[in-house]
Amino acid sequence: MTIDVSDVISNEDRDMTVEVCPEMDVFSSRLGAFPIVEKEAFLLHIANLENKKLRIEGHTAVTIAIPCDRCLKEVATVFPIEIHKEIVLEKPEDPEDGELEDTSCMIEKELDLDQLIFGEILVSWPMKVLCREDCAGICKRCGADLNLAPCQCQKTEPDPRMAAIQDIFNQFKEV
């Protein structure tokens, strides 16, 4: 969703408040594509600060279905989004290191709301998502969900350094 901010940009100290709702239905990144389960409409305040900066403020929440890192069940993860961004309207000819602003959410005189929200979600993406703290995960051998019931696989794995001795014992085993 894009918002036309040309009126705010062209008039000094002008501001506007608009009710918006993100249009994106899927969050796609290098990690994969995750469906957005729930999104809330919110008020976005845009202000022109002395024809130098554009201040964007608002807050909302987005719920994304992310698979559990252990058992792969989908977990509804809520991302509270706080937008407090200032975009420099005129590009300095010789920008210093600290003054370089990210303007990827601005396309000429339009604000790309989905790109703005995408950046906020990406920054707050969790390192690990679990369906519950004591999630047992899935069995490495048979793929059974260990949260439901224990699997019937052999639990102890023999030490590979002792494989030769185990072969000797298996040869002399009574049938």
C-alpha positions in Angstrom: 0.0 0.0 0.0 1.3 3.4 -0.9 0.3 6.7 0.6 0.6 9.9 -1.4 2.5 12.4 0.8 3.1 15.0 -1.9 0.8 17.5 -0.1 2.8 17.1 3.1 6.2 17.3 1.4 5.3 20.4 -0.6 4.1 22.5 2.4 6.4 23.4 5.3 5.2 22.3 8.7 2.2 20.4 7.2 1.1 17.1 8.8 -1.5 14.5 8.1 -3.0 11.6 10.0 -4.3 8.7 8.0 -5.9 5.3 9.0 -4.1 2.5 7.2 -4.0 -1.3 7.2 -1.0 -3.2 5.8 -1.8 -5.0 2.5 0.9 -7.7 2.7 -0.5 -11.2 3.3 2.9 -13.0 3.4 6.2 -12.0 5.0 8.9 -13.2 2.6 12.6 -13.1 3.4 15.7 -15.3 3.0 14.3 -17.5 5.8 11.2 -18.3 3.7 7.7 -17.2 3.3 5.5 -16.9 6.4 1.7 -16.2 6.3 0.4 -13.2 8.1 -2.5 -14.4 10.2 -3.7 -11.1 11.6 -3.1 -7.5 11.0 -4.6 -4.4 12.6 -5.5 -1.0 11.1 -3.8 1.9 12.8 -3.3 5.6 12.6 -0.1 6.8 10.9 1.0 10.4 11.5 3.2 12.0 8.9 4.7 15.5 9.4 6.9 17.8 7.5 9.6 19.3 9.7 10.8 22.7 8.3 11.0 21.2 4.7 14.1 19.2 5.8 12.7 16.0 7.3 9.6 13.9 7.1 8.6 12.4 10.4 6.5 9.1 10.4 5.0 7.8 13.6 2.5 5.0 14.3 2.1 1.7 16.1 0.3 -1.5 15.3 0.7 -5.3 15.6 1.0 -8.0 13.1 0.7 -11.8 13.8 2.8 -14.1 11.7 2.6 -18.0 11.6 6.2 -19.2 12.2 7.1 -22.9 12.5 8.4 -24.1 15.8 12.2 -24.6 15.7 11.9 -28.1 17.3 8.6 -29.7 16.2 7.6 -27.6 13.1 4.1 -26.8 14.4 3.0 -23.3 13.4 3.2 -20.7 16.2 1.2 -17.5 15.9 3.9 -14.9 16.8 2.8 -11.3 17.5 5.1 -8.5 16.3 4.3 -5.2 18.0 5.4 -2.5 15.5 6.4 0.9 16.6 7.2 3.3 13.8 9.3 6.3 14.6 11.2 7.3 11.5 12.6 10.5 10.1 13.4 10.7 6.4 15.6 13.5 5.0 13.7 15.2 2.2 16.7 16.8 0.4 19.7 14.6 -0.1 22.9 16.2 1.1 25.6 16.5 -1.5 28.3 15.2 0.8 26.7 13.0 3.4 28.6 12.2 6.5 28.5 8.7 7.9 25.9 9.4 10.6 23.6 11.3 8.3 22.9 8.5 5.7 19.2 7.7 6.0 17.4 4.7 4.7 14.8 5.9 2.2 13.8 2.5 0.7 10.2 3.1 1.9 9.9 6.3 -0.2 9.1 6.1 -3.9 9.3 9.7 -5.2 6.4 11.4 -3.3 4.7 8.2 -2.1 5.3 6.3 1.1 5.3 2.5 0.8 3.7 1.3 4.0 4.3 -2.4 3.4 8.1 -1.8 2.9 8.1 0.3 6.1 6.4 -2.5 8.1 8.6 -5.2 6.4 11.7 -3.4 7.8 10.2 -3.2 11.3 9.3 -7.0 11.3 12.8 -7.9 9.9 14.5 -6.0 12.7 12.4 -7.7 15.5 12.5 -11.2 14.0 13.1 -13.7 16.9 16.2 -15.9 17.0 14.2 -19.0 18.0 10.5 -19.7 18.0 9.1 -22.5 20.2 5.6 -23.7 20.5 6.2 -24.1 24.3 9.3 -24.0 26.5 9.5 -27.7 27.0 9.0 -28.7 23.4 10.5 -32.1 22.8 10.8 -31.7 19.0 10.7 -34.6 16.5 12.7 -37.8 16.4 15.8 -37.6 14.2 15.2 -41.2 12.9 11.5 -41.7 12.4 10.1 -38.1 12.5 7.6 -38.8 15.2 6.3 -35.8 17.2 7.8 -36.4 20.7 5.4 -34.0 22.3 2.5 -36.5 21.6 4.2 -39.7 22.6 7.7 -41.2 22.8 8.8 -43.1 19.6 10.0 -46.7 19.5 13.5 -45.9 18.1 16.6 -47.1 19.9 17.5 -44.3 22.3 21.2 -45.1 22.8 23.6 -44.6 19.9 26.8 -46.7 20.1 30.1 -45.0 20.2 31.5 -45.3 16.7 35.0 -45.9 18.1 33.7 -49.1 19.7 32.2 -50.5 16.5 35.0 -53.1 16.0 34.6 -54.5 19.5 30.8 -54.7 19.1 31.3 -56.7 15.9 33.4 -59.2 17.8 30.7 -59.6 20.5 28.0 -60.0 17.8 30.0 -62.9 16.2 30.2 -64.9 19.5 26.6 -64.2 20.5 24.6 -67.3 21.2 21.8 -67.8 18.8 
